[in-house]
């Protein structure tokens, strides 16, 4: 006898995903970790120096500076905005943290540098809220203006720290993890918690998904965007302060085009350029993937133009991932 299948069972059999499809969806959602694992495997086979403890420690420390920018960029991009001024804000904080030490002392200078990042973020967010212009235009203008301020303040030359005990502050390690890397990972955990468990985090996603509907639902859209721009600027300032401690110098071109690396890392991690979807942990995966690629290519003595080509390909891949995930989340 043939078995009779009722309509509910038939519809359930249609919508139930097949194992292969479930695997594909899982890999697509966790693509950044697959990409990172493949990159680690490739360079560990290509160079005997890649997986050494010393190299991994240096890689994490180097990744932390872009990583701090990328955390802030994730918050802004989840809102459906972008901040092109983070590299210039980093340079400003770096210059102030060193340049003001002689006149007001080390820790007051660090505090001023930190506040400068928050102020730049507040200006960007306020201009966005008041003008209604796109954040791309506002922060592009901020990028140019802040970078000009840095050149004026530094006199177009590098500032050098006078008390080299300042550079010893970040020479603290917990196993292979430097203080810089620990701060990066700690802040990543903090802001992932914020996005997941706080009202501000949940409403940030709603704003990025549909700002008009969020406003009609009683969410204060402009206030949320201003807060995230302030956080983004503050994180850029933290990166600048840590960079000044690591190098003991402040270059007027510090952080140049780092905003692009931050955006690539964020999009590689799956945060949508249009907003409404993202994860700080996956941004960390994007940051580490970029760091592995740059570090591995450097160990292989790859010519600079090859490295640029690879990074260009990574940018295209990031945009493709953004488009694919955008379609997936829209369904």
C-alpha positions, 0 to 999 in steps of 0.5 A, a space after each residue: 500500500 502507498 503511504 498517504 502524505 497529508 498537506 502539512 507533511 508535504 509542506 514541511 518536506 519542502 521547507 526543511 533544508 537538506 543537509 548539504 544546504 544547511 552546511 552551505 548556509 553555516 559555512 556562508 555565515 561563518 565564512 570569515 573563520 574558514 577564510 582565516 583558517 585557510 590563510 593560517 594553513 597556507 602560510 604555515 606551510 609556506 614559511 617555517 617562521 610564520 607559526 612561531 610564538 614570537 611572530 604570532 605575538 607580533 601579528 596580534 599586536 600589529 592587528 590591534 591598531 586596525 582592530 580598534 578602528 574596525 570595532 568603531 567602524 562596525 558600530 557605525 556601519 551597523 547604523 547604516 553609516 560610515 566614518 572615513 575620518 578614523 585614520 586622521 583621528 588616530 593621527 591627531 590623538 597620537 600627536 597630542 599624546 606626545 606633543 602635550 607631554 612637555 607642557 601638561 604632563 604624560 597622563 593629562 596629555 593622554 586624557 586630552 588625546 582621548 577626549 580629542 577622539 570623542 570630540 571628533 566623533 561628536 562633531 561628525 555625529 552632530 553634523 550628520 544629525 543636523 544636516 541630513 547629509 550622508 556620513 560619507 560626505 561629512 567624514 570625508 571632509 573631516 578626514 581632510 580637515 583633521 589631517 590638516 590640523 595634524 600637519 599644522 600641529 606637528 609642523 609637518 614633521 615627526 614629534 618625538 617623545 622625550 621621556 622614553 619610560 612612556 614607551 615602556 607602558 605597553 611593554 607588558 605581556 600576558 603570555 604571548 599577548 601584549 597589553 595592546 592586543 589585550 586592550 583590543 580583545 577586551 574592547 571587542 568583547 565589551 562592544 560585542 556584549 553591548 550590541 547583543 545585550 543592551 537596548 542601545 545595541 538592539 536599537 542600533 540594528 533596528 536603525 540600520 535595518 530601517 531608520 524610518 520604521 525605527 523612528 516611527 517605533 519611538 527609537 531616537 535615531 539621531 541620538 543613537 547615531 551620535 553615540 556610535 560616532 562618539 564611540 568610533 572616534 574614542 576608539 580611534 583615539 585609543 588606537 592613536 595613544 597606543 601607537 604613540 606608546 609603541 613607537 615613541 613618535 607621532 608622524 603626521 601621516 600616521 594612520 593614513 588609509 587605515 580607514 580603508 583597512 578597517 572597512 575591509 576588515 568589517 565587511 569581510 566579517 559580514 557587517 553589511 555596508 547598508 546596515 542592520 547586520 553585523 558582529 564585532 567578533 566577526 570583525 575581529 576575524 576580518 582583522 586577523 585575516 588581513 593581519 595574517 595575509 599581510 604578515 605572511 606575504 611579508 615573510 615570503 618577501 613578496 614584492 609590494 605590488 603583489 601585496 597590493 594586488 592581493 589586498 585589492 582582491 580581498 577588497 573585491 571579495 569583501 564587497 562580493 560577500 557584502 552583496 551575497 549576505 545582503 541578499 541572504 538577509 533580505 530573504 
